[in-house]
Amino acid sequence: MKPLGPIPPGYGAIDGELEIGGKHATHWVEQAGRTPLFVYSRDLIERRLAALRAAMPERIKINYAIKANSFAPLLEHISKFCDGLDIASGGELEIVRATGFDLNRVSFAGPGKRDVELRQAIADGVTLNLESENEARRALAIADDMGVVPRLAVRVNPDFALKGSGMKMGGGAKPFGVDAERVPDLVREIVGAGCDWRGLHVFTGSQALSAEAIIAMQAQVLDLAHRIMSEVGTALPKLNMGGGFGIPYFAGDEPLDIEAVGDALRRRLGELPDALTDTELYIELGRYLVGEAGVYLTRIIDRKESYGETYLVTDGGLHHQLAASGNFGTVVRRNYPLAIASRFGSEPEEIANVVGCLCTPLDRLADKAHLPRAEVGDLVAVFCAGAYGASASPSAFLGQGPAAEMLV
Ligand SMILES: Cc1ncc(COP(=O)(O)O)c(C=O)c1O
């Protein structure tokens, strides 16, 4: 038997079935008219943001990185509670534009921005988090050609990483940002060229559950920003300190202690050097805001035995749940939180493998899990599906197509 990850708070049972947003899982499937289906809860998103705001110092502004989940109704909803949005492509810019969000509060990071993406972002008043000197010069030339003053920030490749993070994005050679020691020269160059100078962006990693690691990283980011700006001798209007706040996916994972992070940051802000007193400070979060607010529902379409093992074969799979299948940057596959939604709260009776409908051994949603006995027609719920589910899975694989999505 292999353990399942912890079911996030906020989910209960009604009449022996999983409840999401006050209704049975089957209710939402009937509404959608099909499985597989992602159900995202407005209420859980709002509660998450309220708790985060309460824990963080008032001065800290919160950006949502839409790569985690850009489903339009969810984006419209969450953007009401965020100070800004972070995008990573021209495609994401289109999605944000359609929501009517103020594009002056959007920043665009990501290596390899095409000229056409730079042009559109500049035209829309989006802040470009520049990833290289070359990109800076292309952006300045495009803005010059358009006769527009571009809003420019520099993404720094810091000389440290976020300890214990699932994905490290700083510390050593990286395709992201400009190496810290070269940032002062680049800032002088773009400020000298007359851009609308928007500040620095430092993103060191993601999916950290240790408050200690996040506290240390935030302190390092503030020091680094101060060092860079002291060398340049220019004011720092804005510092995007990155994020990295993780959520518990696997057995034994403990939730991040955001109170501890907020308290340490509050103390730290009390001791900031004068040069940073007027700087707007942002954190940038994706999965922490939406991950636990989403559930993926998929129906069991076959139940079979093979050499003594039970397989529950569903109509979903890795084409919507790449991360839960263990194929999105994990070294050792572990089970996400998962349940038989139509028998929620029933006692586990058997060890079963839950697999998807794709013809590959990679397509596994739960490995040797202890579950209530489930039959064809039962619904399976995969939790922590609100981030990097639909937005980060190969839905076109084997001609399967995307899952339905709804915000409830
Ligand atoms: C620049 C940047 N911002 C934000 C995020 C969002 O990370 P997470 O969803 O872990 O908060 C990422 C993730 O890779 C990123 O690269």
The ligand as an ORCA input file, in Angstrom:
! r2SCAN-3c Opt
* xyz 0 1
  C       8.218     33.665    -12.657
  C       7.233     32.791    -11.962
  N       6.277     33.352    -11.221
  C       5.360     32.605    -10.571
  C       5.364     31.231    -10.644
  C       4.303     30.488     -9.919
  O       4.778     29.540     -9.039
  P       3.809     28.853     -7.998
  O       2.587     28.413     -8.736
  O       4.589     27.731     -7.453
  O       3.460     29.881     -6.966
  C       6.361     30.596    -11.400
  C       6.405     29.144    -11.485
  O       7.212     28.525    -12.092
  C       7.320     31.403    -12.087
  O       8.254     30.856    -12.836
*
